[in-house]
Amino acid sequence: MQPEQLFGMALGIVSPWEVKEITFSKESNRLDIYIDFQKGTQFPCPVCGKLSPVHDTTEKEWRHLNFFQYEAYLKARVPRVICPDSDCGVKQVSVPWARSGSGFTLLFEALVMTMARDMPVNVIARLLTVNDKRLWRIITAYVDAARSQEDFSQVSHIGIDETSVRKGHKYVSFFFDLARRKLLFGTEGKDHATISRFVSDLQTHGGKPEQITDAAIDMSKAFIKGIQEQLPNAVITFDKFHLIKLMNDALAKVRAEEAREFPEFLKKSRYLFLKNPEDLRPEEQERLDSMIPSQCYKSIEAYIHKLNLQNVYFAQSREEATGLLHQWHKRAVSSALAIIQKMAKTVKEHWDGILSHFDNRLTTGFLEGINSLIQSAKARARGYRNPQNMITMAYLIAGKLSFNRKCHQPT
């Protein structure tokens, strides 16, 4: 068997295509595989499918998987056919080993897509000796093709989260299907216009704004405004983890201020106050108890307010939760600590959205897990210069996209 036949079999080249020649250059560190079609071959018209004669050809080249340490390239004359149907005209045919318009083979692109889930694109680019912008075009093309097949017609419960592209730089907002726990849509910004863009994308994929019955969000005024304007039937639920985080932030400020006054008691106690009583080790509980008679009254009071607010979420019904929240609010309003009074005001302003949790039990807690994966990818990439690249990577990580044959077939 000739080398050309062997390479043809290895590459999956079938009639009317065949490997005609192979050249190898150690000096240029590359292997070139020349492919051609048999004389007299007719190809299906890309428009109507009728067998059509070749009109002319164009020389094209595609980067293939490395052959050991050598770069490999496929080269071929790609024909244009003239269809018997005059409405179709002259069209270029697709080759079976590459996407139309791509400079890479399908196998090369499959390798890139596999590596991109776990490695920074700039690292892949160095390994494969390809410009990273070209790799991003591959990833974006496949993600866009997979997303075009998505069906959002059953989406009714959404969660929204935002994150920074780079530290101190632009933000992107992510919209999730809470039922299927997958990323639906990502867009730049974190203002109310992001909701409008989500609705447009939802409708493109067969979803209906009026079908969204619940939206779990943080207390962003922009998100509240956008949902009220764009999703008329959505009940807003303020995420319990966000509320407790706000309370922890208030507690941390009180503790930090008092630590300057009583460093001997409160030094290195930040994480002690963040823990729940059941999670404390015996020595930690003993240290916390020692603070009560030591005049660290402000920190202890803030800690009790935090525990009481957390206890609201152990309620078995909205009625029970309402009573517990009323009790918490009454005590917080009466607090001598201004930051606790401010927290009480925040709770009052978002009262219905906090209590709606006890009607639908919605939470965006799982988003923290997804967000940690996205943040890990961002850290490995040392941030993203282009926000759209971060969104594309988020789809790849959390979109649960199906890269089926449609995504891999030449178009």
N, C-alpha and C positions, 0 to 999 in steps of 0.2 A: 504494500500500500504506500502510495506517495505521501510526502509530508503535507501537500496541499489537501489531500483527502482526509488525512488525520485531523488537521486543523479545522476543516470544514465540519467534520463530525463533532469535534470538541466545542465548536461555536454554535452548533445547531443550524448550520447553513443548509438549506434544502432547495431543490429545484424550484424555479429556474435559476436561482443564484448558486454560484460555486466559487470556491477559492481558486484563484488563478496563479497567484505568485506569492512568495514569502521572501522578504529581505531582512537581514539582520546586520546591525552595525554596532560593534562594541564601542567604537569611538563616540558615537552619538547616543549610546545607551538606550537604543530603541529597536523594537521589532515592528515591521510594517507588513500587514496582511492585506493583499489586494483581492477584492471580490468583484465579480462581474456577472452579468446575466447572459443566458444563452441566446445566440443569434436567432432572430425571428420571434422572440417571446412577445406575447401580448399580455398587458396587465389590466386588471379591473380599473375602471374609471373611479377615482376617489369620490365622485359626486353621485353617480347613478349605478356603479358597479358593472357596467357593460365592459366586456373585453375590448381593449383599444390598442392600436399599434403605437409604437414608440415614435415620438415626434423629434426629441433631441435628448441630450444627457448633460448632466452637470457633475463635475468631480467634487466629491465630498469626503471628509475625514472625521472619524470619531475616536475619541480616547477610550481605550478598553482597559480591563484589569491588567495589572502588571504581570509580565511573564518572568517569574522569579524577580530579580532586581531590575529588570529592564522594562521601560515603558512600552506598551503595546498600542498600536493604532490600526484601525480598520479603514481601508480606503476603497471607494467604489464609485462607479458611474451611476448616478441616480437618474432614471429616465423621467421625462415628462411625456404624457400620452395625449393624443388628440382623439377625443371621444366621437363616435359616430353621431351621437346626439349633439347637434350644433349648440344647444343651450348650455352644454357643459364646457365646451371649449377645450383649451390646453391646460392640463393640470399635472402637478408633480405627484408621483406615487410615493407611498411610505415604504420604508425598508423594515423588515421584520426584527432587526436587531437594535433599533433605536427609536426614540420618540421623534416625531416630526419637529424640526427646528432645534434639536439638541445636538451638541457636539460630543456627546458621550453615549456609550452603549447602555442598554438596559441593565446589564449585569453590573457595570460600573456604578450606575445610579442606585441600584439596589444595595450595593456595598455602602455607598454614601449615606443612604437613608438608615441603614442598620447602625452605622457608627454614630450618626448624628444624635441618636437618643441618649448616648452615654459619654460623648466626647465633644469638646468645644470645636466649632467649625474651623477655627483658625489652626487648630492642631491637626485636624483631618487634612486641611489644605497643605500643611507642611509635609505630612506623611505621604500624600499622594502627588505632591509637587504640582498643585493646581491653585490658581488664584481663588481666595475664599469667596469673592463675589460670585464666581461661577458656581460654586457649590451652593451658595444661598439661593441662586436661581433654580437649581435642581430641587432643593428642599421645598421652596415656595411653590413650584409647579406641581409637585406631588400632593402637598397639603391642600392647595387650591382645588385640585382635581378631586380629592377625596371629600372635601367639604361641599363641593357642588352636588354630591350625591346624598348629603345629609337630609333627613326628614325631621322637622321640628313640629309636626302637626299635633303631637301628643304632649307638648311641653305646657305645663300649667303652674309649676312651682319653680321659681328661680332664686338664685342667690347671687349677690354682687360683691366683688372685692376689688380693691385697687392696690397697686404696688408701684414702686419707682423703677425706672429703667436703669438708671445709675444713681448712686448715692447723691442726693440733693439735686437731681435732675428731673426730667420729665416723668410723668406718670402714665400708666396704662390701666384701664378698667377691664375686668374679666366678668363675664356673665355665665353662670352655671345652671345646668338642669339638676335640681336637687333630687329628683326621683332617680335619675340614671347616674348621678354623680359624675358628670362629664362637663367639660368646657364647651360652651356653645359659641361664644363670640368674644373677641378681644378688640379693643380700640384704644387709640391714644386719648389722653385726658382723663379727668375725673369730675367733670362738670355735668350739668343736667342734659347737655346735648349728647352725651354718651348713650343715654336711654333712647333717644330718638334714633341713633344709628343702630342700636341693638334691635329696635322694633323693625326697622327697614330690613335688616338681615334676617330676622325671624320670619317676616313675610316672604322673603325670597326663598326660604326653605320650607314653605307650606304652613308656618305657624300663624296664629291669630292673636293680636294684642288682647282682645277681649277674653281670650281663653286663659290668660294668665290670672290666676286667682290669688296667688300669694307671692310675696317678694321679701326675702330675708336680707337685710342690709345692716350696715352700721348706721350711725346717727348723722350721716352726711346730709346737710341741707340740700345740696345739689341733687343727690339721688332721690330724696323725698320729693322734691319739686318735679323732677323728670318722671317719676312713677305716677304721680298724681295727674300729670299732663298727658302721658302717653299710654298708660296701662289703667284704664278706668275701673276695671273690676278687681284690681290687685289689692289685697289687704297687706299692709306693711307690717312686718315683724322685725323688731330690732333684735339683732343677734345677742344672745345672753353672754357669749364670751366677750363681745365688745363692751357690754355694760360693765361686766366684772373687771375688765381691763381698765376702764375709766376709773373705777373705784380703787383698784390697785395703784393706779398712777397717783390718785389723790393721797392714798395712804403713804406712798413712797415719798411724796413731797413733805408730808407732815413729819415722817420719821427722819428724813434728811435734815430738816430744820432743827428738830429737837436733838439730833445727834451732835450738833455743834455745841449744844448746851450741856449734854450729858454724854460725852464721848466714852467714858468708862463703862457705860451700860449699853449704849447703842452702836458702838463701833462694830462693823462687819455683821450687822443684823438685818440687812436688806432682805435676803432670801428667807430669813426666819419668819418675817411678817407675811411673805407671799404664800407660805405653806398653809394648808388647812390643818386643824388640830389633829385629825386622824393620821396625818402624814408625818407628824413631828416625832423625832427620836426622843427617848427619855431625857437625854441631856439637853436637847433643844427645848423641850417642854419646861424643864427646870429653869433654864435661862430666861424663858419668856415669863414664867411665874415670878422670877426675882425682880422683874422690871416693875411690877405692880406697886410694891412699896417704895420704889426708888424715885418717885416723882416724874416718871416718864408718862405722865397722864395723857398727853395729847396723842402719842403714838398708840397707846393701849386703847383709847377711845376710838380712834380711827380704825384700828384693827377690829374692834367689836362691831362697828358699823359695816365693815366689809363682810364679816361673818354673817351678820343678820341679813344683809342684802343677798348673799349667796343662798341663805336658807329659804328665801322666797321661791327659789327654783326647785325646792323639794316638794312644793305643794302639789296635791293630786288633782286639783281643779282650778279653774279661773276664779271661782268664788273664794276659795281658800287663799289663793295667791293675792287676790285683791286685798283681803284683810291683812295679810302679812306685809304687803307693800305699804298699806296705809300706816301700819305701826312703824315701819322703818322710816317712812317719810316724816311722820310726826316727830320722831326722835332726832332725825337729821336736821330738820328745820330749827329745832331747839338747841342744836349744838353751838358751843362757843367758838368752834373752828369755822372760819369763813369758807375754807375750801370744801368742808362737808356741807355747809349751807348751799354752796354753789352746785354741788353734786345733787342735792335734794331738788334744786330748781331744774336741773337737767332731766332728772327722772320725771318730774311733774310735766314738763313740756313734751315728753315722749311716752306718757302714761299708757295710752291705748296700744301703741306699738309694742311696748314691753309686755303687756298682759295678753296680747294676741298670741304669744308663744304658747299659752296654755290652752288655746283653741286648736292650733295646728301642730304644736310641738316641733316647729321648724327650727333648725339650727344650721349654721354654716361652719360648724366645727371641723367637718372633714376638709373644708377648704384650706385649713392650716396645713394639713398633710400635703395637699396638692401644691400649695404655695411654697412649701419647703422644697419640693422637687424643682419648681421653677426657679426659686432663689438659688438652689444649688447649681443649676445650669448657668444662671447669671454669674455666680461667683467663679465657676470654672472658666467662663468666657471673659471674666474681669469686666463685666458690664457689657451693654450693647450700644454701639454707636447709633444704630438705627432702631427705633422703637418697634418698627414692623418686624424686624428679625426676632425680637423677643416674643412678640405675639405669635409668629410662625412656630417658634420653638415650643411655646406653651400649647399650641394645638397638637403638636407632635407628642408632647408628654402627657397631656390631660384630655385631649379631644376624643380619645377612643375611636379614632378614625379607622375606616376600613380601606386598606390599600389593596383592593381586589384587582382582577384582571383589567378592568376598565381603566384603572389608574396607570397600569403598566403598558397597556397597548399603545402603539404609535397612533397619533391622532392626526 
